[in-house]
C-alpha cells in the first residue's frame, strides 16, 4: 500500500509534488511527502464520491450536478489537507520565533563560559524549546562531524518556516565571515529580536480596532441587513402577487372616479408583476453574498492581524457560521414580529 501511495503521487505534476515536499518538511510531519500526497488523493476520492452519492440520493440530483458536487468536494478536501500542513508549518515557525531569543542567549552564555561552538549549541538544546531543540542538536552534531558552522546554521532554515530564524542565521553567518565574535553576535541578535517583537505587539494593538470592525461588519452587520431586507422583499412580492389577481374590469360599469382611474391601477398591476422578485432568488443571493463577504473578510483579517492572507482561513469557519446564524435568526425574529 505504501508503494501504491507513492505511485499515485507521481501522477500529479512536479510543481504540486514539490510544493507538498516543501510544506511537509516545514510542518514536521514524520512521513514522506509523496506518501502523504498519495494518501490524500486516494482518500479524497472516496470522500468526494460519498458526498456526491449521498447528495444525489437524498436530493434527487442529476448526473451533471452530482459530478460538480464530486469535483467540489474533492477540491475542498485537498485544499483542506494542504492548509492543515500549512498551519502546522506556520505554528511551528511562530513557536520557534518565541523561544529563539532565549536559545540564542543560552548559546552565548555557554560560549562565554569557555565551551566550544559545537558543545555550546548542544548544551543549549532544552526540551522547552520544542522543535528548535532538535535543530540545535542537529547543528551541534553536524559541527562535531566536521560540517562548517555556517552551513550547519543555514540548514536550520530548511526545516523551519520562519523569517526571523532565516534572517537571524544569515546575519550570524555574515557576522562570522566578517570576523565577529560569535558570542557577542548571538547576544546582540537576541536583543534585536526582543525589540522587534515589542514593536510588532504595538502594531497589532493599533490595528485591533480594524479587525473588530471587519469582523462585526461581515459577521453581524451584513447578515442583519440581509435578513431584514430579504424578509421585507418577500412580503412585498407576496402582496404584489395577491394584488395582481384582482379583476379590475368588473368596476368599469360603475363609472365614477374609480372607473376613471382604472388605467392607473391596471398599469400599477402590470408594473407590480414585472417588478416582483422570487423569494428563492433573494435567499440565494443573500446566502451567496454572505459567503463571499465572509471569505474576503477572513482574508482581510488575516492580512491585517497576522500579515498573511492565508492566516485568515482559520477565522473563516467561525465567520461563516456566525453570519449565516445571524441571517436566519434575524429573518425568524422579523417574521414573528411583523407577521401578516
C-alpha positions, -999 to +999 in steps of 0.1 A: +000+000+000+029+023+007+042+018-028+008+024-042+005+058-024+039+069-038+029+057-072-004+077-071+015+108-060+037+105-091+006+111-112+005+147-100+025+175-117+060+180-104+052+215-092+025+201-068+048+174-056+075+199-049+050+221-030+039+192-008+075+182-003+084+216+010+053+220+032+056+185+047+093+193+055+083+225+072+053+211+091+073+184+109+050+156+099+071+124+101+060+109+068+073+111+032+057+138+011+048+115-018+033+090+006+012+118+022+001+132-011-009+098-025-029+090+006-048+123+005-055+118-032-069+083-027-088+091+005-101+123-011-116+104-040-135+082-015-148+112+005-158+131-026-177+100-040-195+095-007-206+132-006-217+132-042-236+099-039-254+109-007-263+143-022-277+127-053-297+101-034-311+125-007-318+154-031-325+135-063-298+154-083-289+146-118-256+132-131-242+166-141-249+182-107-236+151-088-204+154-109-200+190-099-205+182-063-179+154-066-153+178-080-161+205-055-159+181-025-126+167-038-111+202-043-122+212-008-107+181+008-074+185-010-072+222-001-081+214+035-053+189+038-028+213+023-040+241+046-036+218+076+000+213+067+005+250+061-010+259+095+012+233+112+043+248+095+032+283+105+026+273+141+059+256+143+076+288+129+058+310+154+068+288+183+104+289+172+102+327+169+090+329+205+118+308+220+146+318+197+159+348+218+162+326+249+181+299+229+205+325+215+211+339+249+218+304+263+242+297+234+260+330+240+264+322+278+278+287+270+304+301+247+314+329+271+318+301+297+345+286+276+326+258+257+334+252+221+309+261+194+295+226+189+292+219+227+277+254+232+250+245+208+243+210+221+241+222+258+217+250+247+191+224+235+164+223+261+130+204+259+111+237+264+124+249+230+103+223+212+112+218+176+141+242+180+157+217+204+160+192+176+175+217+152+200+229+178+211+193+185+214+187+147+236+218+143+259+207+172+262+172+159+269+184+124+297+207+137+312+178+157+311+157+125+332+183+106+305+203+089+312+240+087+293+261+113+279+284+086+264+255+066+250+239+097+233+271+108+218+278+073+205+242+073+181+251+102+161+273+078+153+244+055+132+226+081+116+256+099+095+282+081+104+314+100+115+347+086+130+356+119+151+324+121+161+328+084+173+364+089+190+356+122+210+327+107+220+348+077+231+376+099+251+353+121+268+338+091+276+373+077+290+383+111+312+353+114+325+358+078+334+394+088+354+381+118+329+390+145+328+372+178+300+345+178+290+350+214+285+387+210+266+382+178+243+357+194+236+381+224+230+412+202+208+392+178+187+380+208+182+416+219+173+427+184+146+400+182+131+410+215+129+447+205+113+437+171+087+416+189+078+445+211+073+467+181+051+441+164+029+438+196+024+476+195+014+474+158-011+446+164-026+466+193-031+496+169-048+475+142-070+456+165-099+481+161-098+474+123-101+437+129-130+441+152-148+464+127-143+440+098-154+410+119-185+429+131-194+441+096-190+406+080-204+385+108-232+407+122-239+439+102-242+424+067-264+393+077-286+416+099-293+439+069-298+410+045-321+393+070-344+423+073-343+433+036-350+398+023-380+393+045-395+427+036-389+420-001-406+386+003-436+402+019-438+429-008-436+403-035-463+382-019-486+413-016-479+423-052-488+388-064-521+389-044-529+424-058-522+411-094-551+386-091-577+413-086-600+417-116-605+455-122-628+451-152-658+445-131-656+481-118-658+496-153-696+496-155-699+515-122-682+546-138-671+573-114-637+581-102-626+546-097-635+536-133-617+567-145-586+556-127-588+520-139-559+525-163-537+537-134-545+506-113-540+483-143-507+499-150-496+495-114-507+459-116-486+452-146-456+471-131-460+451-099-459+419-118-428+429-137-411+441-105-419+410-085-388+390-075-388+354-064-382+349-027-360+319-035-338+341-057-335+366-028-325+339-004-299+325-028-285+360-035-283+368+003-266+335+012-240+337-017-233+373-007-227+364+029-204+335+018-184+358-004-183+386+023-171+361+050-144+347+026-128+380+018-134+393+053-115+364+067-086+370+043-085+407+052-085+399+089-056+375+084-037+401+064-042+429+090-037+408+121-010+383+111+005+398+080-006+369+057-039+363+039-037+326+045-039+331+082-074+343+077-086+308+068-087+299+104-112+326+111-134+316+081-155+288+097-164+310+127-173+339+104-194+317+081-213+301+109-219+334+127-231+353+096-255+326+085-268+321+120-274+359+124-291+360+090-316+332+096-323+343+132-329+378+120-354+366+094-371+345+121-374+374+145-386+398+119-412+374+106-425+367+141-428+405+149-443+417+116-463+386+108-491+394+083 
